[in-house]
């Protein structure tokens, strides 16, 4: 029996996954968490074969959470289950320690295949993402580009800034203060050696980090 923990901040997503996985005779959902802190506590108490992890949750999440889990629970197999299909995010997740990546618009059969492959010690990347991932120069090739030096939170804020979101709006979406977001903004600009959102946007377009 493949023991699975679900980590997603949307209750309806977790319920849907539980109903779907209940149809598989070889899979059992042994726990669920709605944020990074809940998940770390749960992993202390419940053993699982696979952690099915959403990339975007309140508080500690994404690549930073994957790294934390691998540091604390190195034997945990992490299969990312995300709405994001950008090669940049796939690359960062795999480098941080995930063993698989499936998008939320995948067929149920694809998710089941990924879970079984990971449970058997393999790795799995959604076939729709593989070609883009191979073309992404940061995946195991060459030197780190400026945006690869960003933390997961900084990269999330970077994406929202180039999408035109204000500091206040970003702060509300993460349930953080505007001051905290402003500090992240300053740091990411410094790391990327830029001074304005216009520069960040041009960079994002040049590196195909934004759809135009």
N, C-alpha and C positions, 0 to 999 in steps of 0.2 A: 504493500500500500504506500503510495506517494503522499507524504504528509506536507501540507501546504499552508503557509501563513499569507494572508492577504493584507496589503497595506495600501490604502487609498482613502483620501479624505471625503469622498462622496459615498454616503451610505447606500444609495441606490446602485452604485457600481459594485460595491462589495456584495450586496444581496444578489444581484444578477450573476456575478461570478460564482457565488456559493450554489445557486440553483443550477447553473451550467455544469459545474464540476461534480455536483451530486449525481449527475447522469453517468459519470465515468466510474466503472466498478473498481478501478485501481487508484482512485484519488480521494483524499480526505482533507477537508479544510479544518485545521486544528486551532486556528486563531485568526484574529483580525485586529487591525489598528488604523486609526484615523489620522495620525501624525507621527513625526519622527520620534518624539519622546515616548509616546505610548508603545511604539514598535520596539524601542530599545529595552523597555521594561518587560514587554512580552517575550522577547527573545531570551531574556534571563530565565524565564519560567517554563517556556514551552519549546521543545525540540521540533525542528521541521527539516524536511529534505530540501524544500525550495521556498524561497521568499519571493512572492509575486509583488513587485514594488512599483508604485506610481512614482514618477519623477518629480511631481510638483505637489507638495503638501505644506501645510502651515509649519512654521518653525524650521528646524533642521530638515533638509530634504535634498533630493537630487544627488549629484556627484558627492557632495560633502557627506551626505548620509550614507551613501554606499561605502565611502572610505572609512567612516566611523564603524560601520557594521563589520567590515572586513578586518579592521584592527581589533575589535572586541570579540567577534565571533567568526574567526577566519575560515571555519569549515562550512559556513552558510553559503549555499548556492543562490545567487540573486538573479532572477529573471525580471527584467524591466518590462512593465506593461504601461505604455504611455500614449497619449494623444499626439505627442511631438514626433515628427519623422525626419527632422533635420539631421544630416550626417554628422554635424558638429556635436550634437547632443549624444548621438549613438556612440561616437568615438570617445567622448569624455566618460560616458558610463562604462564602456568596456575597459578603458584604461584604468578606471578606478577600482575595478574588480568584479563587475557584473559578468555573468557567463552567457547572457542572452538578452535579446531585445525584440519585443513584439509590439506592434501598434494596436491601439484600441479599436481600429476599424478592420482588424483582421477577422477572418472567418473563425468560428469556434474550433473547427478541425485544426487550424494552424496553431492556435493556442495550445490545444491538447498535444499536438505533435511536439511543440517546443518544450512543454513541461516534461514529457516522457524522455525527450532527448537529453535535457539537462539532468533529469533524475538518474540517467544512465551514465553520467559523467561527461557528456558532450557539451558543445556550445551551439547556440542557435541565434541567428540574426534573420529577421524577416527578409525573405528573398527580394522584396520590393526595395529594400534599403541597401542591399549589398553593392550594387553598381555604384551608387552615390558614395558609399563608404570607401570603396576602393579608390575613387577619384579624389577623395578628400585628402589633401596633402598632409594633414596633421596626423593621420592614423598610422602610427608606427613608422613614419617617414620624415626625414629632414628635421630641422630645428623647429622649436615651438614658435608659432606665430603670436603676435601680440594678444589676440583674444584668448589664446590657450593659457595665458598666464593668469587669467581671471579666475577667481573662485566661482563656484556654482552660483552663489547668490549674486555676485557681481555680474556674471554673464546673464542671469535672468533680468537684472535691472538694465543692463546694456540693451537687451532685446526690447524691453518696454520703452526705453528712452528713444530708440530709433523708430519705434512705432508711434511716437508722438505723445506718449503718456507723460503727464506732469509728475513732479516729485510727490505732490500731495496724493494724486491718484494711485501711484505706485505704493506709497506708504499704506494707504487704505487696503489695497489688495493683499499686502503681506501682513496686515495688522501690526505694523511698526510705526514709529514716529517719523515725521518728515525729516528730523535732524539725522536719524540713523540712515535714511535713504540718501540724504545729501552727502553724508560721509562716504557711503559706498560709491556714490557717483564721483566724488572727488578722487577716491582711490583708483577707480577703474580708469578715469581719465589720465591719472598719473602713470599707471601701469602701461597704458597704451600710448603714452607720450602725445596726448592730444589735449586740446583746450576747449572744444565745443561739441555740441550735439551734431552740428553740420559735418564736422570731421568724422565723427563716429558713423554717421549715416553713409558718407561717401565710402568709408572703409568697409562697412557692412555690404554695400552694393558690389564693391570690387571683389570681395571675398565670398560672394554669393551666400551671405548669411541672412539675407532678407529677400523676399519675393517682390519683384517689381513688374 
